Amino acid sequence: MSYSNKMELKFLSKSQNESFARTVVAAFAAQLDPTIEEIADIKTAVSEAVTNCIIHGYENKIDYIILRAEIEGNKLIVEVIDNGVGIEDIEKAMEPLYTTKPDEDRSGMGFTVMQTFMDELEVESEKGKGTRVKMVKYINTNK
C-alpha cells in the first residue's frame, strides 16, 4: 500500500499570506523527500496560484483562500480555491502574456508558470462563484 496524507488550510487573501502558503506546501511536500529543484518548482507554482486569488479572484477585497494538499504515493496534489469573481474565459486566461490588469504591471504569465513547474494543471471556474486550481507534481521520478 502506498503512502498517503492530506492537509487543508484556510487563510485570508492578503499578500502577506502568499509566502506562508508556499512554505506550508513545501513543508508538507518534504515527506516525499523531494529535490531542492522540486521544492522550488512547487513553491513557485503555489505562489502564482495564491497571487491569482489575491489579485484577480478577490480584486480589492479580503476573503478566504482554501489551500489543500494531498500525497498519494509519489504524487503531490495541490488545490488553491477562492470564492471570488471567477474567470470568464479560462482558455484565454491561460494564454501566455494575457492579463486582465495590464495597468498594474501584471505579466500574464501566472498559469504558464504553473504549467511549467508542475506536471499537471487543471483550472475550474464559474463567473461570480470562484476558481479552483489543481496542480500535480510527481516527486522523485528520476531518482
C-alpha positions in Angstrom: 0.0 0.0 0.0 1.4 3.4 -1.0 1.8 6.3 1.4 -0.9 9.0 1.6 -1.6 12.1 3.6 -3.8 15.2 3.4 -3.9 18.8 4.7 -6.2 21.8 4.4 -5.6 25.4 5.3 -7.9 28.4 5.1 -6.3 31.9 5.2 -7.2 35.5 4.3 -6.4 36.8 0.8 -3.7 39.2 2.0 -0.4 39.4 0.1 1.5 38.6 3.3 0.0 35.1 3.3 1.4 34.2 -0.1 4.8 33.3 1.3 3.1 31.5 4.2 1.1 29.3 1.8 4.1 28.3 -0.3 6.1 27.5 2.8 3.3 25.3 4.2 3.0 23.3 1.0 6.8 22.9 0.7 6.9 21.6 4.3 4.1 19.2 3.6 5.8 18.0 0.4 9.0 17.4 2.3 7.5 14.0 3.4 8.3 12.8 -0.2 12.0 13.7 0.1 11.9 16.0 -3.0 15.0 17.6 -4.6 15.7 21.3 -3.9 14.6 21.9 -7.5 11.3 20.1 -7.0 10.6 22.2 -3.8 11.4 25.4 -5.7 9.0 24.4 -8.5 6.2 23.7 -6.0 6.7 26.9 -4.1 6.8 28.9 -7.3 3.6 27.4 -8.6 1.7 27.8 -5.3 2.9 31.4 -5.1 1.4 32.1 -8.6 -1.9 30.4 -7.8 -2.3 32.2 -4.5 -1.3 35.5 -6.0 -4.0 35.0 -8.7 -6.6 34.6 -6.0 -5.5 37.8 -4.3 -5.1 40.0 -7.4 -7.8 38.6 -9.7 -10.1 36.4 -7.7 -10.9 38.9 -4.9 -9.6 42.0 -6.6 -9.8 44.7 -3.9 -11.5 42.8 -1.1 -10.3 40.4 1.5 -11.8 36.9 1.7 -10.7 33.4 2.3 -8.4 31.2 0.2 -8.5 27.4 0.7 -5.3 25.5 0.2 -5.4 21.7 0.1 -2.5 19.4 -0.4 -2.6 15.6 -0.7 0.1 13.0 -1.1 -0.7 9.7 -3.0 2.4 7.6 -3.4 4.9 9.8 -5.1 2.2 12.3 -6.3 1.7 15.7 -4.7 -1.7 17.2 -5.4 -2.2 20.9 -4.5 -5.5 22.8 -4.8 -5.9 26.6 -4.4 -9.5 27.7 -4.2 -11.2 31.1 -4.0 -14.9 32.2 -4.0 -14.1 35.3 -5.9 -15.2 36.8 -9.3 -14.3 33.7 -11.3 -12.7 33.5 -14.8 -14.9 34.3 -17.8 -12.7 32.6 -20.4 -10.3 30.0 -18.9 -8.7 29.2 -22.2 -7.9 32.8 -22.9 -6.7 33.4 -19.3 -4.2 30.6 -19.7 -2.6 32.1 -22.8 0.9 33.4 -22.1 1.1 37.2 -21.6 -2.7 37.5 -21.3 -3.7 39.7 -18.3 -6.9 41.5 -17.2 -4.8 44.0 -15.4 -2.2 45.5 -17.8 -2.3 48.8 -15.9 -1.0 47.1 -12.8 2.2 45.7 -14.4 0.8 42.1 -14.4 2.9 39.9 -16.7 0.1 37.5 -17.7 2.4 34.5 -17.0 0.8 33.0 -13.9 -0.8 30.0 -15.5 2.2 29.5 -17.8 4.5 29.4 -14.7 2.2 26.8 -13.0 2.1 24.7 -16.2 5.9 24.9 -16.5 6.8 24.0 -12.9 4.1 21.3 -12.2 3.3 18.1 -14.1 -0.4 18.7 -14.4 -2.7 21.8 -14.2 -6.4 21.9 -14.1 -8.5 25.1 -13.7 -12.2 25.2 -13.0 -14.0 28.5 -12.6 -17.5 29.9 -12.7 -18.1 33.6 -13.2 -19.2 35.1 -9.9 -18.6 32.0 -7.9 -14.8 31.5 -7.8 -11.9 29.4 -9.1 -10.2 26.1 -8.3 -6.7 25.5 -9.5 -5.5 21.9 -9.1 -1.8 21.2 -9.7 0.0 17.8 -9.6 3.7 17.2 -9.2 5.3 13.8 -9.3 8.2 13.6 -6.9 11.4 11.5 -7.1 10.5 10.1 -10.5 14.2 10.3 -11.7 15.9 9.0 -8.6 
